[in-house]
């Protein structure tokens, strides 16, 4: 009985650590502002270390805004599917904000985070300059 109680306590402590709040950033532009929660991975950590950051972004395939980071982020496992508001990394320094859901060809994207605000501000043609800052 004591071992199962101790095991349950250790499991609960381990799960509560994983459930802790992730870092948040603000993405601002002339079109509006949103907040994003960063993923718990080394690429998102490296992005956070670059902030504050200004990125010139262009519209791509009427599903995403894309722009280049000043340096490469770490390589991690990739996935092909994405949802509305996903922040991703296409190549080592190619930052993407998805305002529609869908999938990409291989090798896929590295997930950097998820926008928690109204991502539809980016759902318009044309280029936009965004500023990424740490949410304090």
C-alpha positions as CSV (number, residue, x, y, z in Angstrom):
1,X,0.0,0.0,0.0
2,X,2.8,2.4,1.0
3,X,4.6,1.8,-2.3
4,X,1.5,2.4,-4.4
5,X,0.8,5.7,-2.5
6,X,4.4,6.8,-3.0
7,X,4.2,5.9,-6.7
8,X,1.0,7.8,-7.1
9,X,2.6,10.9,-5.4
10,X,5.6,10.7,-7.6
11,X,3.4,10.4,-10.7
12,X,1.3,13.4,-9.6
13,X,4.4,15.5,-8.9
14,X,5.8,14.6,-12.3
15,X,2.6,15.5,-14.1
16,X,2.2,18.8,-12.3
17,X,5.7,19.8,-13.4
18,X,4.7,19.0,-17.1
19,X,1.5,21.0,-16.7
20,X,3.3,24.2,-15.6
21,X,2.7,27.3,-17.7
22,X,4.9,27.6,-20.8
23,X,6.5,30.8,-21.9
24,X,4.3,33.3,-23.7
25,X,5.1,35.8,-26.4
26,X,3.3,38.7,-28.0
27,X,3.1,39.0,-31.8
28,X,2.3,42.5,-32.9
29,X,1.8,44.1,-36.3
30,X,-0.1,47.0,-37.8
31,X,-3.0,44.5,-38.3
32,X,-3.3,43.7,-34.6
33,X,-1.8,41.8,-31.7
34,X,-2.0,38.2,-30.5
35,X,-0.5,36.1,-27.8
36,X,1.2,32.7,-28.3
37,X,2.2,30.0,-25.9
38,X,5.5,28.5,-26.9
39,X,6.1,24.7,-27.1
40,X,8.3,23.0,-24.5
41,X,11.2,22.3,-26.8
42,X,14.8,23.5,-27.5
43,X,13.7,25.3,-30.8
44,X,11.1,27.4,-28.9
45,X,13.6,28.1,-26.2
46,X,16.1,29.3,-28.8
47,X,13.4,31.5,-30.4
48,X,12.7,33.0,-27.0
49,X,16.4,33.9,-26.5
50,X,16.3,35.9,-29.8
51,X,13.5,38.2,-28.6
52,X,12.7,41.0,-29.1
53,X,12.6,40.4,-32.9
54,X,11.2,42.0,-36.0
55,X,10.3,39.8,-38.9
56,X,9.2,40.8,-42.4
57,X,6.6,38.2,-43.4
58,X,4.9,37.4,-46.7
59,X,1.7,35.5,-47.5
60,X,2.2,32.0,-48.7
61,X,-0.6,29.9,-50.3
62,X,-3.3,31.9,-48.4
63,X,-2.7,29.7,-45.4
64,X,0.3,31.2,-43.7
65,X,2.7,34.1,-43.2
66,X,6.4,33.3,-43.5
67,X,9.6,35.1,-42.7
68,X,13.2,34.5,-41.8
69,X,14.8,34.5,-38.4
70,X,18.3,36.0,-38.0
71,X,19.8,32.6,-37.1
72,X,19.0,28.9,-37.2
73,X,17.0,27.1,-34.5
74,X,17.7,23.5,-33.3
75,X,16.5,20.6,-35.5
76,X,13.8,18.5,-33.8
77,X,11.3,15.9,-34.9
78,X,8.8,17.3,-37.4
79,X,5.1,16.8,-38.2
80,X,3.1,17.4,-41.4
81,X,-0.3,18.5,-40.0
82,X,-0.9,21.9,-38.4
83,X,-3.9,23.8,-37.0
84,X,-5.1,27.4,-37.1
85,X,-2.7,29.4,-35.0
86,X,0.2,27.0,-35.1
87,X,3.7,28.6,-35.0
88,X,6.2,26.5,-36.9
89,X,9.6,26.3,-38.4
90,X,9.8,25.1,-42.0
91,X,13.6,25.2,-42.4
92,X,16.2,25.9,-39.8
93,X,15.4,29.7,-39.8
94,X,12.1,29.9,-41.7
95,X,9.4,31.0,-39.2
96,X,5.7,30.4,-40.1
97,X,2.4,31.6,-38.6
98,X,-0.5,29.4,-39.9
99,X,-3.9,31.2,-40.0
100,X,-5.6,28.2,-41.6
101,X,-5.3,24.4,-40.9
102,X,-3.8,21.9,-43.2
103,X,-0.7,19.9,-43.9
104,X,2.7,20.4,-45.5
105,X,4.9,18.2,-47.6
106,X,7.8,16.2,-46.1
107,X,9.9,16.8,-44.1
108,X,7.2,18.8,-42.2
109,X,7.5,21.5,-39.6
110,X,8.9,21.9,-36.1
111,X,6.2,23.1,-33.8
112,X,7.2,26.3,-32.0
113,X,3.9,27.2,-30.3
114,X,0.3,28.0,-30.6
115,X,-1.4,31.4,-30.9
116,X,-4.1,31.9,-28.2
117,X,-5.5,35.1,-29.7
118,X,-7.5,35.8,-32.9
119,X,-5.1,34.6,-35.6
120,X,-7.5,35.8,-38.3
121,X,-5.7,39.2,-38.2
122,X,-3.2,37.5,-40.5
123,X,-5.8,36.1,-42.9
124,X,-5.4,38.7,-45.6
125,X,-3.2,39.0,-48.6
126,X,0.1,40.9,-48.6
127,X,3.2,41.3,-46.5
128,X,3.3,42.3,-42.9
129,X,6.0,43.2,-40.4
130,X,5.6,41.4,-37.0
131,X,7.3,42.1,-33.7
132,X,7.9,39.2,-31.3
133,X,8.4,40.1,-27.7
134,X,8.4,38.1,-24.5
135,X,5.1,38.5,-22.6
136,X,6.0,39.8,-19.1
